[in-house]
Amino acid sequence: MIGDRAIRAPSATARRREVSYWCANGHQTRRAWSAAAAVPERWECRHCGLPAGRDDAHPPGPAPTKPYKSPLDHMLERRSEAECEALLAEALQGLRARRRARSRLARPHGPLR
Ligand SMILES: [Zn+2]
């Protein structure tokens, strides 16, 4: 990773500090922060993805899991079913128009009848 190389460069380490984070599975994740930057209290464990905190004796618990939502569920949250139908019809119309245009290009003299 480019970021890691930059951290190891001697000139860069002088202006950076390394902070360790621990997750509930006991993994340690080290991050180097700019000396001027505010260091976050939590970071994602790079081994298992759990939230990791700076206190190794009291790592944060797993993040609450959100129920899975499909793209359609998200769309229905923002729009009515009628609006979704209209958007779908519009998208299909565009798709069909592009397909027709492409098939005309493939057969420049048009379909044989
Ligand atoms: Zn972990």
Residues whose N, C-alpha, C, O or C-beta is under 5 A from the ligand:
A	BS01	ZN	C23 N25 H27 C45 H47 C48 G49 L50
